[in-house]
Amino acid sequence: MGGLSVEQITAVSKRARCLYTEQQVEAALDAMAAAITARLSDSNPVLLCIMNGGLIVCGKLATRLNFPLQMDYLHATRYRDKTVGSDLQWKSYPVTPLAGRVVLVVDDILDEGATLENIIEYCSAQGASEVLSAVLVEKQHKRKLSELQADFIGLEVDDFYLYGYGMDYKGYLRNAAGIFAVAEQDV
């Protein structure tokens, strides 16, 4: 895929609607960090960032967690820069041994739940003593593919196609400072 033009991305961004401002998202990250600290500060956890979406969320959370932890990542995706998911594709596995460790899986969004559920199952199969999940956004809809519920949730949103704070529009706009709903004509 050659990507979209700057003009196309700019147009999508101008038509989008801001659901949460940068300040609101940062306040949600503060609240998540406080809850994570209360639960995990004595557990020497591994923060496991799900790439690419979880990169911004994980980085912003990590700087708020003032206790010993290790960080690693994995890359598993159902979207591959598209707007609808398909089968899960594993691109990279964590290198930190997870056996006997508390693992906190960090991602941008809990939408249908299939990706996060598969990743949690993978961590458990690697011998993690406990696997928890943190997502910046949980989408509210009835199309869930899993009964999974995240342990730490920053914000809830209705069923819109979103971008910003790690969530992308066709591989772009992950870096938007806020959470935005894509206009219907762009979905």
Secondary structure, 3 states (H helix, E strand, C coil): CCCCCHHHHHHHHHHCEEEEEHHHHHHHHHHHHHHHHHHHCCCCCEEEEEECCHHHHHHHHHCCCCCCCEEEEEEEECCCCCCCCCCCEEEECCCCCCCCCEEEEEEEEECCCHHHHHHHHHHHHCCCCEEEEEEEEEECCCCCCCCCCCCEEEEEECCCCEEECCECECCECCCCCEEEECCHHHC
